[in-house]
Amino acid sequence: MALDLASGQVDAGNDVMVVSLAPPPDGPLADAFRARGVDVQRVAKRPGFDVTLPLRLTALFRRRRVGVVHTHNRQPLIYGAPAGKLAGAKVVHTRHGPGRGTRREQWLRRGASTMVDAYVSVSPELAALTRELGDCADGKIKVIENGIDLATFGGAAVERDAARAELGIPADAWVVGSVGRFAREKDYPLLVRAAAPLLGPGARLVLVGDGGEAGAIRAEIDARGVAPFTALPGVRHDVPRWLAAMDVFALSSRMEGLPLCALEAMAAGLPVVATAVGGLPGLIEDGVNGLLVPSGDEQALGRALAALRGDSARARALAERGREQVRRRYGRDAMVRRYLDLYVSVGARA
């Protein structure tokens, strides 16, 4: 989302810099930012709570005459908001997920939120949670839904064939898949259990990503005896290619904001089966442009997947309505305009 937002701001004629708080080396996204005309800088966080980081960020912001500091998620908020204020910039924060963090992080986050000029949640549900937790003054809370670069997601047949060939999946197999971090809140072991009865030589499960729950996911795959029919290609940054390999996209999350992966899957023309958490019920109308199931309900998720496997016409209809909704409401350009308007509304200098 940050990459799409920054590149859209560059296209609108703005000078945009992205700042990494991670130690070297650069990750793959650094080159993607540079390719879109975004300057990439690093101000690495030191181990533990780094009291020097806000001052080092302030020096960079002053040197570059930054007018808006836009932070994403907890750690950049905690360090970037005070730095932005010290540098005389306006500060906008975007909260992408419902994670609450530790009690210490909650205290630091609330303190940093007093320094922001606008606090954006990516769905109305997430804004309501922000109010409930008292994370920010109510008058500063805004909702700007995520948007994606629609031109990126076409589902070309050549990508489908190549991705399937790389994973050893037959061209005519039915494939259910997901893309995301292997984190507890994504509950991928539940997806494995729900999909397992459907898997076999003609049906496969593809989980693209990695993370701390990788061991638990592999253990569930082994316990269900579906390792020959499951692919774990690891972290990939060519997401459209892997979406093109799928027939159904599934989200088994326990909590979400407004997940980009769901928007991307819908834009790619996939029917989406998802748990009814976070902003997903605002995106998906059950039975109209996708299917919703209760969080944690293995049987309901399995039935929904089986229903789409057994009714390709229904799957295509859901996918087409989902794609039309995303193209109408969740494009990158609309998101960029909303953020640029927000910067102006809080008095950002040109």
N, C-alpha and C positions, 0 to 999 in steps of 0.2 A: 504494500500500500504506500509506504514512504517513497519507494522508487517511482511509482506511477504519479504520486502527488508532485514530487520534485521535478520530474520530467515535464509534467503538464505546466508547472509554474515557469520553467525555462521557456517552454513554447509560448507562454503568454508575455515573455519579454523581461522576466525577472532574473536577478543574479541570485543563484541558489547554491548553498554549501551544505553538505551533509557531514556531520561530525560523529566519528566512531569513538566510543569509550573503551573499546576492546584493545588489548595489546596486539602487536603485529604477529603474524603476517596478515595482509588483507584477505578477506573472504571473497568468493566469486561475485558478490553483489557490488564490490567496489568498482570492478571493471564495468559492470552494467550501469552504474551511476555515471561514471566518466563518459561512457559511450553516448549518454543522453545529455551531455553538456553540463553535468553537475560536478562542482568541485568537491573533492573528497579530502577531509582533514581527519587527523587522529589526535585526540587528547586522552591518553590511556589512563584508565582508573587504576590506582595502586591497590594492593591487597587490603582487605578490611574496609572500614569506613574511612574514605580518603578526604580529609579536611582540606587538602590543597586543591582538589579538583574544581570546585566552583571558582576559585581565584584564577586557575589556569584557563578555564573556559571563558571567564570574564575578559582576560587579556586578549584571547583570540577574537571574541565578539567585538571588543572595542577596536582592535586593529583592523578588522574587516568592516567596521561601521554597520553592524547588523541591526536591522530595524525590527525584525520579528524572530524570536526564538520559539521554535515549535518542537515540543518534546513528545515522545511516544512511549507510553507505559511507565512503570514505576521508577526504575533507577534513573533514567534520563530526567524525569520530573524532579526527583529529589536533588540532583546536582545541577540540572540545567536551569530550573526556575530561578533560584537565587542568583545564578550567574547572569541570566538575562536581565534581571532587575538592576544588578550592579552595573551592567553595561549600558543601561538606559534604553533597553529594547522593550517592546511589548512581548508578552509571553502567552502562548497558546499551548494547551496540552490536549492530547487525544488519548482517551482510555479505550483500549480495544477489547478488553476481556473482564470478566467478573472476579478474577483472582483477588483475594484480600491481602495476601502476604502475611508475614509475621506481625506480631503486635508492635515490634519496633519499626517495621516498615510502614505500618499503618500510621503511627505517630509522625514519622518523618514525611510521609506522603501528605498528610493533612496540613502539616506545617508548610510544606512547599506549595500546596494549593492556595494558600493565602496570598502568594506572590503572582499567581496567574491572572491574566486579564480575561481569559475565556477558557472554560473546561469543557471539552467536547467528548460526548459519548457517541459511539457508532450505531446505537439503536435506542429507541425510547425505553426499552426494558433496562438497558444498562444505565441510562440517565436516572431512572427510578431507583436502581440499586445505589447509585452514587449519592442520591438524596437520603436514602434510608440509612446508609453508613455514615452520613455526615462528613463525606470526604471533601466537599467543597461548598461554598456559599451558594445558595439556590440561584441567585441572580446571575451567576457566572456560567451556569450549566447550559450547554447547547447540544443539539443533536444534529450531526452530519453523518449520513450513512456512507459506508464505503462505496467506492466505485472502482471499476476495473477497465483496462484497455481492451475494449471489445474486439478490436481488430486482431488481437493475438490468438483468439480462440475460435478455430475453424473446424477442427476435427478432420483434417485432410486424411484421405484413405492411405496415402503413402506413409504418414506418421503412424497410423494405426497398425499397418502391416509391419513396419520396422520395429516398433516397440514390442509388439507381440513376438516377433521373431527373436528379438534379443532375450526375451524371457522364456522362450520355448513354449509359448502358448499357441495352440492351433488357431488358424485364421477364423474358423467357424465356431470357436468356443464362446460360451456366455461368460462374461467377465464382470464381476462386481469389484469395485475398488474404492480406495480413499487416499487422500494426500494430506499429510500434516505431521506435526510433532508427535513423537511417541511419548506422550505425557499422560499422567493418571486421569486428568479431566477429559481426555479424548476417549477413554475406555475402549481401546481397540480389542482387548481380550473378549469383551462382550460381542463385538462384531465378529470375531473369529467363531465364537460359539454359535451365534445366530446363523452364520453363513455355512458352517461345517456340514450340516445335513444335505445341502444343495451341491456341494463340491464333488468333483470327480473328473474323469477324462474329458467331459464336455463342458465343464464349468470350473472357473478358477477365481481365486481371490488375490488381488494385488494391493499391497499396502506400501505406499511410497513415503519414505521419511526415516527418521531415526530419533533416538532420545533415550531417556532413562528407563522407559518401560519396555525397551526392546527385548530384554530377557524374559519378562512376563508374557509378552506376546508370543515369542518363540516357544515358551513352555506350553502355552495354551494350544498352539498349532500342533505340537508334538502329542499332547494329551488327547487331542481329537483325531489324530491320525490323518491329518490333511496336509502334511508337509509336501507331498508330491504335487499338490494342486494349489499351492500358495506361493506367491512370489513376493520377496522383500527386496526391492532393488536399491534401497538406501536413499540417502538424500539426493534429490535431483532438482536442478533449477530450470529444466525445460519442461515445466508442468504441462503445457498444452499437448505435448507429444504423448505424455502418459495418460492424460484424460482421453485422448483419441483412441487409446487401446481399450477403454472400458465400455461396457454397455449400461451399467448402473453405477451411480455414485452413492456411497453410504457414509453417514455421519452418526457415530454412536456416542456422542459427547454427553458428559454429565453437566457441563456448563459451557457457554459460549457468549461472545458478543454478537457481532454480525460477521460470520466467518467468510473470508475471501474465497476459500476453497469451494464453498457452496455456490457463490456467485460465478466463479470460474467454470464450475461443472455445468451449471445451467446455461451459461453463455456458450459452452462447447456442445450443447445439444444433448446433455445427458439427463435422464430422469433421476431425481434426487430422493433418497429415503433418509430421513433425519429424525433425531430425537427432538421433542418439542421443548427446547430450552433456549434461554437468552433471546436473541433477536430472530431466531429461526421461524417461530410462528408468524412473525410479521413479514417474512420473506416468502414462506411457503404456505399456501392454503391447501389443507389436506384434501387430496382427491381431485384437485383442480390443476395445480402446477407442480405437484410433488406429493410425497406421502410423509406424514408425521406419525411418530410412535412415542409412547411414554419413555422417558429416560430410565435406563436400567432394565427394560422389559425385553429380555432375550427372545421370548416367544413372539411378541408383536413384531419385533424387527425381522425375525426369520420369516414370519408370514408375509410381511410386506415385500421382502425380497423375492420370495417364492411367487407371489402374485404377479410381479413384473416379469419374472422369467417365463411364467406361463401365459402371459398376455402381451405379446410384443406390440400390438396395436395400441393398447392402453399406455404402455411405456412410451411409445412415440408421441402420443397425444400429450401426456404430461410433460415430456421433454420440450415439445414445441411451445407449449404455453409458458413454461419456465423460461425458455430462451427469449421469448417475446417480452416478458416482464423485465428481465435483466436489461435487455437492450433499451427498453423504454425508460427505466428508472435508475439504473445503477452504472451508467457509463462514467469513465474517468473524467471527461470534460466537465460534467455536471458537478462532480465532487470538487474538482479544482476551483471552479467558479465560486462554490459555496465557501471554500476556505479563503480565497482571495477577498471575497466580500466581508468575511468575518474579520480579517486583518484590518480592513479599512474601518469597520464598525468600532473596533477597540482603539482606533486612533494611531495605527502604525504609520511611521513616517515613510515617505517614498525613498 
